[in-house]
Amino acid sequence: MKGSSESVEKFLRALFSRKIVVFCGAVVILFIITAFFAPYIAPYDPDYADFAAFLEGPSKTHLLGTDSYGRDVLSRIVYGTRVSLIIGVLAVIIACVIGTFFGMVAGYFGGIVDDIITRLTEAVRAIPQVVLAMALTAVFGSGIRNLAVILGISSMAGYIRMMRGQVLSIKESDYVMAAKLQGNSNFQIMFRHILPNSISPIIVMMTQQVGSTILSEAGLSFLGLGISAPTASWGSMVSEGRVFLLQNPVFALTPGICVAVLVICLNMFGDGIRDALDPRLRGEL
Amino acid sequence: MEHLLELKNIQTEFKTDGKRVRAVDGVSMYLDEGEIIGIVGESGSGKSVTMMSMLQLISSPGRVTGGEVYLKGEQENVLNYGSDSEEIRRIRGGKISMIFQEPMTSLNPVLTIGYQIQENIMEHLNLSKEEARKQTIEMLKMVNIPDAEQRFHYYPQQFSGGMRQRIMIAMAMSSHPTILVADEATTALDVTTQSQLLEMIRDIAKKTGTAVIIVTHNLGIVARFAERIYVMYSGGVMEMAHAEDLFSHPEHPYTRALLRAIPRLDDPKERVLIPIEGLPPNPAERPEYCPFYDRCEYRMDKCKKEIKPDLKEIRKDHFAACLLTEEEKKQKKREIDEKEVKKAPLRKAYKENCLEVSNIKKYFPIYKGIMRKKVGEVKAIEDITFFLKKGETLGIVGESGCGKTTVARCLMRVYEPESGTILFKGREITHLKDRELKKIRPKIAMIFQDPFSSLDPRQTAESIVGESLKLNGAVKTKEEYHTKVDELFRLVGLDPSLKGRVPHEFSGGQRQRIGIARALSSNPDIIICDEPISALDVSIQAQIINLLEELQAKLGISYLFIAHDLAVVKHISDRILVMYLGRIMEIAECDELYNNTLHPYTKALLSAVPVADPVVEAGRKRVPIRGEVPSLTKRPIGCPFQDRCEHAKEKCREAVPPLRDTGGGHFVACFLYE
């Protein structure tokens, strides 16, 4: 967006003016770096099982101890970050792209197109997300890619509804009428005029959804429906460690803490972005 | 003599973006018992904020930083009371009542109107419930609400906008206030309703001895209703005088410039509007010197050297805040008068018709229930027949709901009319499909009312203006595109170097210029202007009107000028079409329509528009009009105007009068002229 560098600057200034948002952003970035450089950060191969040293407590050789197969917990957490973030981001992108498109089409064309899309969305929403994800995993099987697609599809409904609402109000505005009178085609109007003007709540929703998707992934993995062994995932680690909570509490607790910290920080950061984008909350009016 | 209300040096600040903005900067005014005063000013001049400051209604991030308010009967400065104290609440709504602009939002929708008024009476007058109820009904009768006893139990949404504003007045008057503040109370209403309401406020005020403060941007309203007028600009009072004196001998250069910039209903056709150049200063960066300096034609070097002048008495009861002496002003006035006034641009009249519309109708279906069954139709427009010559301006006037916009949308083929024909340059376009329309679309352009919502906030000015050039393949190369865009910018008086900016970085007037440039970009034959200036401040309106006239002279475009402001329409149009409830009432040339008005509705409409001159106002004949514009679904049988017309006969209630030529192109739809 040329010419709006001033508003971008305003947005950034508003975003960074709150300490808690900056802190949460920093934590999120730390997790991203961890995920990216996992092979360099992790002290051991996450899948290497040292049967001589299972369920050990924290020590100099194993900072967070080892699990029931003698694998290094810290390394597994580091690699688990990767899984969580990839699934979180990928699922949100899938949901956002498809959801935004269908929401826009439904809102813009209205009538029967709208009826079909909204009814289908409502049908999907009526099924609890976990149940839906379970059903889809049963059909498509697990694995990082499948899990991302499944979580994406099951959270798409929110984007469709939000985008549809946005479009319904924007398509009545004078500038859309003006664009029509200039001879723009429907798709030109949708992508050139409506999409750029309705995207900011979607962006906010995306940042907030990454957190909840990570949580869903952890939940599914905990239930044994997500990432299958031996790939390290926070959810499955909690599930495995739960049995040995008395012998080695660090094993189950640390991945749980990681999920909590990352999700909280992502949500706070998402709230920060929302507040910074909204001039009313920024105290400008 | 002690005044009823006196404000002294009120200062109010708002904090935005860390900057302190002085919205009201040292305003002093007074009000005597039973007097009606007017406060006029453009948006942002601080008129409403002054009133809110007086009642301590300013909330964070705003703050009243200084000043005194004395009200008769109060021992001390009212501003010393806490903003939530017992004392100030007794004054608010008790001694001083206020009516706001939006009748839609100022009544609580979940309580009956009777209950709301009754509660107000019980609170302020300490009456029993039964007595309060009686008074409420009396109040409703006073504001001419029919069947007051039954309407007591109605909810606000069961009333029309005008009725709701009457209820607001009843509520405001119910506590027997000594002062009534009407803050743009009639701005959102139709002209006929507006004049009915203001006349009613005046009558009630005179009967009860209540003093009234009318806050408005409309000079005509204060000329008609106010006895004494304060002119505000950029947070300060520029001039104060009695109404007649102010309009006949304006002293402050701002007032003088303003009166030269606004069109009046009684203007001769050749009148040229002289716009005030520039923009009001941004209140955050207002200079220390006179705030009007940068736009003032009378400015002298000394104005910039000294701080903002205070009000001083020029002659008895006439104050102005200007540093210039009488002699200096006379001298400057002579210079200004000698300066050549740009003549009204000469427009060529063509013979051929650009647009011919005959008998078009547009009905909108009403659906009900879950099955969305069609239960009826709203007959938005019926039997619309008119023509538009090349290079001509046809004004369309009418109150809200009369179908002006529907007609415009049918012509642009956003809607497809149910029947009738539209001929554009001899070609039938009534039922063309989208693909064929694409070729016609660029030839009929549009300028919108709201310069804020009609420009895509994410596009740069350049791509807004240039979009249609690209879409319609009007330019071949990049260089050609850029030269063409620059040319369009210059044509509407904008600096092409601003083209990389986005709409919110422009002022309202500049945005409207971008809208005009966009309309011109496809080289159209007709531009439909839908209320193009009603969202702009008075001092900017003249600039846009003049620009439109110049462009027409230069390019020979036809305009269809839709507006509710009759004075503006009369100024810019060659012919005027008057609509009421979806039908044409009268079509005539401008002067003919004004001097030889035929239709009773047009007469009432013209009479309702106030003229910014108290002397002329006093001499004008009033044509009273009863009731309000009914909703389209309740259109009376026969002539749509029959239930409000004093000449209505049996025949009018049975048949719809046809549009007849009475000679000289003066068409009227009324049985009186058969």
Interface residues (C-beta under 8 A of the other chain):
Chain A: M1 K2 G3 S4 E6 S173 D174 Y175 M177 A178 A179 K180 L181 Q182 G183 N184 Q188 H193 P196 N197 G283 E284 L285
Chain B: T16 D17 P61 M412 V414 K438 R441 P442 I444 A445 M446 F448 Q449 D450 S453 S454 L455 D456 P457 R458 Q459 T460 E467 S468 L471 N472 G500 R501 V502 E505 G515 R518 S522
